[in-house]
């Protein structure tokens, strides 16, 4: 039962990564459009905010994948430890 819960948490983490990436990119897009319309500087704010959103999205993805890899390495270490004890 605990193993299924761990797998479900891992899948949920992946789904939230995708959702977070979409929100960051769309947030940059809409913020850039708003600022361009407000200040009449098309397309500079749009490009800047979109680039910021993309960088933030990939940084978030990178952090999430690193955390997932650390968790998987920790599980492998525990499995090796258990197999040595038996």
PyMOL commands that set and color helices and strands:
alter all, ss='L'
color gray80, all
select helices_A, chain A and resi 2-39+44-85
alter helices_A, ss='H'
color red, helices_A
deselect
rebuild
show_as cartoon
